[in-house]
């Protein structure tokens, strides 16, 4: 497979981010070494990870070995990592990133994101549950967490900071008090959930959207949801035939032409190449408009546990 050079977007703080990254959610620890080796060979330099994915150490080891073998340098890489919900207390934020830095074998994170606006009870378990199986919440407000994240930039532990799964109201609260505004809002975004209103709001504040689950893959989070298959949509095949591209490539290109970042995930070599081979075609205005009509406001990732919706900062009760 030929090497693909991935273009970069300039974030509001002047730093650059590769427009396609490899998502590592649901990648098993024993799949990481071979996946990263293949991904680096194809051209991936942006890797999206999080402690709750339970594969940080394997990712760190794989990237460190690639650096030792002169496959890449650390400066070639762009690592996105996340602050988990049980570490929202301000005095826990630096502890959390330092653990991730140790696991990833690096001295800094390129982009550090608050994974959710919802704080969970502090402790050793990622998902603290009560006797009835409900998540136990913490009263820490995300604005206080954000202020602690700003210190990470000042201490050069994180080059850029941002958020995940935040709605308009929550981002506004961050902006009102922030010394360092968020550069990214990573949210579920695909043609069935195109986030048009949130996209316009974020763009108006120079916040780039990173599309999580950009191929609208069915998830365990909402087992009772009717699972429409985005990649079976006839329009995608119609557009794909014109450019000799797959439905998945059309979906990913749609987001790139909206100036969004995408982080599709796969462990298969052919799909790794397919998801990166996006830079030799451009859809026209009519095709982009047609893609916009596919929106159903269909959200596949609604929560971690069912009682998340009772959290005062559950993000998906607001219109956007």
N, C-alpha and C positions, 0 to 999 in steps of 0.2 A: 504494500500500500504506500502511496506517495505521501510525503510530508506536507501538511497543510499549515500555512502561516495564518494565525488568527488575528484579525484586526482588533484594535482596542478603542474603547470609549474614554473620554476624559471626564472624570468626575468633578463635582463642584469645587473640590479642594485642589484641583490641578493634577491629581494622581490619575494614572491610567489603569483600566481594568479590561482584560480580554473579554470579548463579547460572548464567547461560549466557554463555559466551564463544565467540569465533570462533577455531577452530584454523586455523593457517596452514601446517601441514605439508603438503607436496606441492603447495602453491599456487605456480605459476610466477611468477617476478618480474614478468613483463609482465601477469599477471592481477591483481596486487595493487592497483593504483590504482583500477580500476573496482570491484573487490570491496569494498574499504574504503569507497569512496564510497557504494555501495548499502547496505552494512552499517550505517554511521553513520546513514543516512537512516531505516532501519527501526527502529533502536534499540540496536544493539550498542554497548557501551562497553568490554567486556572483550576483549582480544586476546592470544592465546597464541602465542608465537614462540620461536625458538631460532636461534643462529648456524648450526647445521648444516643448517637448512632453506634456507639460501642466498637469503633474501629480506628480510633485516632492513633493509637500506638503503632498499628500495622501501617497506616498511611505515613506516619512520620518516619518509620524505618525504611519504607520503600522509597520515599523521596530523598532521604539522607543517603541511601545507597546509590541512587542515581547521581547525586551531587558528587559523591566520592569517586564514581566511575567517569566523571566529566561528561555525563549525558546532558546535564543542565547545570546552571549555577543557581544559587538561591535567588539572585536578582531576576533570573528568568521566570521564576515561579510567582504565582499570585494565589495566596492561601486565604480563603474565607473561612472563619470559624465563628462559633456562636456561644453566647452566654446563656446557660440553662436557667430555668425558672426557679430552681432552689438556691440560686446564688444572686438573687436580686438585692439582698441587703448590701448597702454601700461598702461595708467592710469585708464583704465576701467577693466582690468583683475582681479585685487584683489577685486574690487567692485562686479564683477560677481560671483566669487567663494564664497565670503562671503554671498551673497544672497542665493546661492545654499546650503551652509552649514546651514544656518538658516532654509531653507525649509526642508532639510533632517534631521534636528535635530542632527547634529553631529559636531565634532570639526575639522575633517579632511576628505579629500577624498582620497581613496586608489589609484585611477588612474584618473587623470584629462587630458582630451583630447581636442585638438583644433578640433572642429566639422567639419570645412571645411577650406581650405586654402584661401577662398574668404572672404574679409571683406565687410560688408554692412554698409550703412550710420548709424551712431550712433543715438540712440533715443529709445523711449519707445516701439515701435513696433518691433516684431521679424522679420517681412517681410516688410521693408519700401518700399512703392510703389510710383511711380510718377503718374501723371494724366492719363497716358496711360496704367497703370497697370504693368509697368516694375519695377523690383527691382532696388533701388538706391544703388550704390556702394560707398565704401570708398577707399581712396588711401593708407590706412595703409598696410604695407607689413607684411606677416606672420612671417618673421624673427624677426621683432621688437616685435611682439606679443609673440613669443617664449621666448625671453629674459625676458619678464615680467612674463611668466609662470615659468621660472626657479626660480624666487624670491619666488614663492609660496612654492616650495620645501624647500628653505632655511628657510622659516618662518613656516614650518611644517603644512601648510594648505593642501598640497597635498603630498602624499608619493612618487608617481611616476607620470611622465607626458609623454604624447604621442600625436599622431595625428590621424585624421580620413580623409579618402578620399584624401590622398596625393599621388602624383605620384613620380617616381624615381627622377626626376629633383628637385622637391620641397623638398624631403627628403635630397638630397645632399646639398641643400642650408642651411637647418637647421643644418646638421652635421658640415658643414664648420665653422659655427660661434658658435656652441653650447658649453656651459660649461657642460650642462647636456644633453646627447643625448636622443632622444625618445626611450622608451622601447617597444612601441606598435604602429602599424599602423592598425587602424580598417577600413576595406574596405568591399564592397560587394564581397563575395567569396562563390562559390558553384560549383558543377561539370560543369555547363554550362558556368561558368566564373571562371576558376580555378586559375587565377592570377599567372601562373607559373613563368613568368619573374619577376614580382614584388616580388613574394615569394622568389625567389633565391636572389634577390638584398637585400631584408630586412634581410634575414637570414645571408647574408655575413656581415651585420653590426649589428648583434645580436639584431635585431628588430623583435619582435614576431607579427605575423598576428592574429588579431581578425576578425572572419568572421561575418560580418553583413549580414542579410538576407540569412543565410546558406541553407535554404530550397528552395530558389529561388521563393519566393511567389510573384505573380503578384502585381505590385504597380501602384498607380495613377500617378506616375511621368512621365510615358511614355505610355499614353493611346493608342497611335497609333502603338505601338510595338506589333508584333505578339507574343502572350503569349504562348510559349511552356510550357507544364507542366512537370517539371523535375520529379516529383514523379510518373508519369505514365511510366517512362522509363523501358523497360523490363529487362535490366541488373540489376537494383536495386532489382527487385523481384527475379531474379535468385540467386543473392548473398544472399538476405534476407532469402530465403527458406533454404539455407544451414545452416544458423545460427539461424533460427526461429526469425528473426528480420523483422521489417517493412522497407519499402523503406526510410522513414525519418531517421530511425536509421542507416541505411547503409550510407546515405549521411553525417550524422553528424560524424559517426565513421571515414569516409574517411578523414575528416579534422583533427580529433584528431590524427590519425596516421601520418599526415603530421606535427604534433606538432604545430597545430594552436589551438586557442581558439574559441569556438562557443557561440553565444548568441541567440539561437532561442527564439521566443516569442509565447506565447499562454496564454489563461486564463482558459483553460479546464484541469481539474484534470488528466484525462487519458493521455492527451498529455504532460502535465508537467512531468508525470512519464516516459512516453515513451521517451521523449527527454533527460532524465537523465540516463536511463537504458542502458548504452553503454559500460560498463566496464567488461563484461563477455564473450567477443569474440574479435577476431583479424582477419582481412582479410589478406590473403596471398599476396605475391608479384604480382602474376598474376592478382588477383582481383583488387589490387590497381592500377596496370598498365591499366587495362580495364576501371576503373573509370576515369583515366586521359584522355582517348580517347573521353569522352563525351563533352569535352570543345567545346563551340561554340563562345566564346568571347561575350556572350549575357548579356548585362548589363541592368538590370531592373531599377536601381536607377541612373538616369543620371543627375538630377538637381532638384532644388527646384522650380524654375520658368524658363520658356523657355529662358529668356534673360541672365540667368546665363552663358551660353556659350560665352557671349561677355565679361565676366570678364577676365582681364589679367591673373588671376591665376585660371581660370577654369581648373580642373585637368585632364579631360578626352579627351583632344585633343592629348596629347602625347601617344605614343604606349603603355607605361605602366609607 
